[in-house]
Each structure stands twice: as C-alpha cells, then as structure tokens.
C-alpha cells in the first residue's frame, strides 16, 4: 500500500475503527494574526480572506498535500506565490472562490506532517481573524502538537476542548464536585457543541446560579483538563 493510501485509510475510511480502538481527543486551537505575524502564512488573508482546509491527501516531507477552499477578490490571486501554501492545481472555480489542490508547508502544517497520531478536521481555516485549527488525535498526539506549538508561538494561542474530551472519566475525576456539576450540565445542554446549543446565561438559569459562577467553573475545569493533557 502506498503512502497516500495508508494516510487515506488512517484518516478516512477506518476512522470509526480508530475511534473504537483508541481513546481519541478533540480540541480547537486559535492563533490570532498578531501572534502568528512572524509565520510565513500570515500574509495569506491579504489575498485570500478565507482559506479553508477540506481534507488531507498525503503527508510529505515538504508538508501536507491537501484540498483547500480559497475565497478571493481577484482570480489572479490563484497564480501568486505564498509562503504558507503552494497552489498546485485549481480543481473548480467560481468568480470569488476555488477548490484547489495545494501543499501546505508552513511551520504549523509541518507539525502535523510529522505527527501521525493527530490531524486536522473541519473546521480548520485561516481568515483575517486568525488561524483556527480543529484537531483530533490521541493524547500522545495532542501533547506533541501542544508542545510544538508552544515552541513555535509561545503561549500565544488559546485551546478549547470538545465535549468528547471533556466528558472522559479520567478528566472528570480531577474536578471538584461543583465544577463537575456545571461541566456536566454544559455538555448535556450542548454548550460545547458546534454550533453552541446554549449560552452560559441559560446554563446559569437552569442551575439557579449566577452566570459569573458558571463562567468561573467552566474556565477552571477547562484549564485543569488542558493542563492534564499537556502534562
């Protein structure tokens, strides 16, 4: 089996099998344009206000071979050269968007090219607001990604965990009873779903407590779980 086929099997058709065999994690990482200004891909939004990751084709020594959806004002942008991505082929195009085959070879892409037990899933995108990565992988993979991101941009990124990760018994056991109660209710009500199923204010109304208390408990719980994953 070729490398591309192996990657396809690992990240596509056998995903459900992976999920049944391993305890996978899910998290989102956000990097602002200010924090990522030194990275080669930081200028992409000047030509492409939205650069959306669609799917991985292959991991290579030069980066991630993948499909991207690009939005633009001027079609000539598709012919330009950029530090973060190399557009290899335009597969489909409208006046202001295109589906392209590209090589994502920036420093962040290389982290995932080297790490085979963590990968991007949708939504992962770069816009004028910054870079959003949605990541799924093993605990080992998540730790490696977080460590390498810290080496790259320091602590200049935020992490949000998905309900699948937050609800793991091993993490719930490290939380005080009140934090577990609020976190459980937030998960049950869809606070960590995408799109969100409720607000902190609504959780507070259901539990009969202040919104500030809900916010404090959720932030503390998330911080403890993120710290546990990192360590």
C-alpha positions in Angstrom: 0.0 0.0 0.0 1.4 3.4 -0.9 1.9 6.3 1.5 -1.1 8.2 0.2 -3.3 5.1 0.5 -2.0 4.5 4.1 -2.9 8.0 5.0 -6.3 7.8 3.5 -7.0 4.6 5.4 -5.7 6.1 8.6 -7.6 9.3 8.3 -10.6 8.4 6.3 -12.3 5.0 5.9 -11.0 3.5 9.1 -11.7 6.5 11.4 -14.5 4.6 13.1 -12.2 1.7 13.8 -9.6 4.0 15.2 -12.2 5.6 17.4 -13.2 2.2 18.8 -9.6 1.1 19.5 -8.2 4.3 20.9 -9.4 7.0 23.3 -9.2 9.9 20.9 -9.2 13.6 22.0 -10.7 16.6 20.3 -9.7 20.2 20.7 -9.7 23.6 18.9 -6.7 25.9 18.8 -7.0 29.6 17.9 -3.9 31.7 16.9 -4.5 35.4 16.3 -3.0 37.2 13.4 -0.9 39.3 15.8 0.6 36.3 17.4 1.2 34.5 14.1 2.5 37.6 12.3 6.0 36.1 12.0 4.8 32.9 10.4 5.1 32.6 6.5 1.4 32.1 6.1 0.3 35.2 8.0 0.0 37.2 4.8 -2.4 34.8 3.1 -5.5 36.7 4.2 -4.3 39.6 2.1 -5.0 37.6 -1.0 -7.5 35.1 0.4 -9.8 36.4 3.1 -10.8 32.8 3.8 -8.6 29.8 3.4 -10.5 26.6 4.5 -8.9 23.2 4.9 -11.1 20.5 3.3 -9.2 17.2 3.5 -5.8 15.6 3.7 -4.4 13.8 0.7 -1.0 12.9 1.9 1.7 13.7 4.5 5.0 14.5 2.8 8.4 15.7 3.9 7.5 19.2 2.5 4.2 19.5 4.2 0.6 18.5 3.9 -0.8 17.7 0.5 -4.4 18.7 0.8 -7.6 20.2 -0.7 -8.3 23.8 0.3 -11.2 26.2 -0.5 -10.0 29.7 -1.1 -12.0 32.9 -1.2 -10.7 35.9 -3.1 -11.5 39.2 -4.7 -9.3 38.8 -7.7 -8.9 35.4 -9.5 -5.3 36.4 -10.3 -4.5 35.6 -6.7 -4.6 31.9 -7.6 -1.5 32.4 -9.7 0.6 34.0 -6.9 3.3 32.5 -4.7 2.9 32.4 -1.0 4.9 31.4 2.0 2.4 29.2 3.7 0.9 27.3 0.8 1.8 26.3 -2.8 -1.2 26.1 -5.1 -0.6 23.0 -7.3 -3.9 22.7 -9.2 -7.2 24.6 -9.4 -9.9 21.9 -9.4 -13.0 24.1 -9.5 -13.5 27.8 -9.6 -16.2 30.5 -9.3 -15.7 34.2 -9.6 -14.7 34.6 -6.0 -13.8 31.1 -4.7 -11.9 28.0 -5.8 -11.3 24.4 -4.7 -7.5 23.8 -5.1 -5.0 21.1 -4.5 -2.2 22.6 -2.5 0.9 21.9 -0.5 0.6 23.4 3.0 4.3 23.7 4.0 4.4 26.3 6.8 5.8 25.6 10.3 2.3 24.7 11.7 1.5 22.4 8.8 4.9 20.7 9.3 3.9 19.8 12.9 1.0 17.8 11.5 3.1 16.4 8.7 5.5 14.9 11.3 2.8 13.8 13.8 0.7 10.9 12.5 -1.5 10.5 15.6 -3.1 13.9 15.4 -4.7 15.6 12.4 -6.8 18.5 11.2 -10.6 18.1 10.8 -13.2 20.6 9.8 -13.5 23.5 10.7 -9.8 24.4 10.2 -9.3 27.7 8.5 -7.3 30.9 8.2 -9.0 34.3 7.9 -8.5 37.9 8.7 -9.4 37.0 12.3 -6.6 34.5 12.7 -6.0 30.7 12.4 -8.5 28.2 13.7 -7.4 24.6 13.9 -9.8 21.8 14.9 -7.7 18.8 15.9 -8.5 15.1 16.6 -6.0 12.6 17.8 -4.6 10.5 20.6 -3.5 12.0 23.9 0.1 11.5 22.9 -0.6 13.3 19.6 -2.3 16.2 21.3 0.6 16.6 23.8 3.1 16.6 20.9 1.1 19.2 19.0 0.7 21.5 22.0 4.4 21.2 22.8 5.5 22.1 19.3 3.0 24.9 19.1 4.4 26.4 22.3 7.9 26.1 20.8 6.7 28.0 17.7 4.5 30.7 19.2 5.0 30.5 22.9 1.7 30.7 24.9 0.1 32.9 22.3 -2.7 30.6 21.4 -5.9 29.5 23.0 -7.2 26.0 23.4 -10.9 24.8 23.6 -11.7 21.2 24.3 -14.6 19.3 22.7 -17.3 17.6 24.7 -15.9 14.2 23.8 -12.7 15.0 25.6 -14.3 17.0 28.5 -16.5 14.1 29.4 -13.8 11.5 29.8 -14.0 9.9 33.3 -10.2 10.3 33.8 -10.6 14.1 33.5 -13.9 14.4 35.4 -12.2 12.7 38.4 -9.8 15.6 38.8 -12.5 18.2 39.1 -14.2 19.3 42.3 -17.9 18.3 42.6 -19.3 21.8 41.7 -17.1 22.1 38.6 -18.2 18.6 37.5 -21.8 19.5 38.0 -21.6 22.7 35.9 -19.4 21.0 33.2 -21.8 18.0 33.0 -24.8 20.3 32.6 -22.9 22.4 30.0 -22.1 19.3 28.0 -25.7 18.0 28.3 -27.1 21.2 27.1 -24.8 21.4 24.1 -22.6 24.3 25.2 -19.6 22.6 23.7 -21.4 21.5 20.5 -20.7 23.3 17.2 -22.7 25.4 16.8 -23.3 26.0 20.5 -26.6 24.7 21.8 -26.9 27.1 24.7 -25.3 30.1 26.5 -23.7 30.4 29.9 -26.6 32.5 30.9 -29.1 29.7 30.1 -26.9 27.2 32.0 -27.0 29.5 35.0 -30.8 29.8 34.8 -31.2 26.1 34.7 -28.9 25.5 37.6 -30.2 28.5 39.6 -26.8 30.2 39.9 -25.1 33.3 38.6 -23.6 33.4 35.1 -20.3 34.5 36.5 -20.2 31.3 38.6 -20.9 29.2 35.5 -18.1 31.0 33.7 -15.7 30.6 36.5 -16.4 26.9 37.0 -16.1 26.1 33.2 -12.9 28.1 32.8 -11.3 26.4 35.8 -12.4 22.9 34.6 -11.1 23.5 31.1 -7.8 24.8 32.4 -7.3 21.7 34.6 -8.1 19.3 31.8 -5.9 21.2 29.3 -3.1 21.1 31.9 -3.6 17.4 32.4 -3.4 16.8 28.6 -0.2 18.9 28.4 1.5 17.1 31.2 
